[in-house]
Amino acid sequence: MANVYGAAARFYDALSGERVVYRAGRECGVALLGLRPGDTVLDLACGTGLNFALLVDAVGPRAP
């Protein structure tokens, strides 16, 4: 199974419909967290990391 995922991983985001299907849900989910600049967030193995940029936008590049 690891070999199958490893082979498909580099194409997963492009083929998953991220922009069309899932992006709005990611944005809504981050907004519902009510994050503020300086907050700390722990993202535990959430797929290929597409939430990360949204979280950084919400809290800034580093907490004080």
C-alpha positions in Angstrom: 0.0 0.0 0.0 2.8 2.4 0.8 4.2 2.0 -2.7 0.8 2.8 -4.2 0.4 5.9 -2.2 4.0 6.9 -2.8 3.5 6.7 -6.5 0.2 8.7 -6.5 1.1 11.2 -3.8 2.7 13.7 -6.2 -0.5 13.9 -8.3 -3.0 13.6 -5.5 -3.7 17.3 -5.0 -4.1 17.9 -8.8 -6.4 14.9 -9.2 -8.5 15.4 -6.1 -10.4 18.4 -7.3 -8.9 20.5 -4.5 -9.8 23.9 -6.1 -13.2 22.9 -7.3 -14.4 20.6 -4.6 -12.5 20.9 -1.3 -11.0 24.4 -1.2 -14.2 26.1 0.0 -14.5 23.6 2.8 -10.9 24.1 3.9 -11.4 27.9 4.0 -14.7 27.5 5.9 -13.1 25.1 8.4 -10.2 27.5 9.1 -12.6 30.4 9.5 -14.7 28.5 12.0 -11.6 28.1 14.2 -11.7 31.9 14.8 -7.9 32.1 14.7 -6.2 35.4 15.4 -2.6 36.6 14.6 -0.2 35.0 17.0 -2.4 32.0 17.8 -0.8 28.6 17.8 -2.2 25.8 15.7 -1.2 22.1 15.6 -2.0 20.4 12.3 -1.7 16.7 12.8 -1.1 14.8 9.5 -4.0 16.3 7.6 -3.4 14.9 4.1 -0.8 16.6 1.9 -0.6 19.8 3.9 -3.1 21.9 2.0 -4.5 23.4 5.2 -1.1 24.7 6.2 -1.0 27.9 4.0 -4.6 28.8 5.1 -3.5 28.4 8.8 -0.4 30.5 8.3 -2.5 33.2 6.7 -4.8 33.1 9.7 -2.2 33.2 12.5 0.9 34.7 10.8 4.2 33.0 10.1 5.1 32.6 13.8 3.6 33.1 17.2 5.1 35.8 19.4 
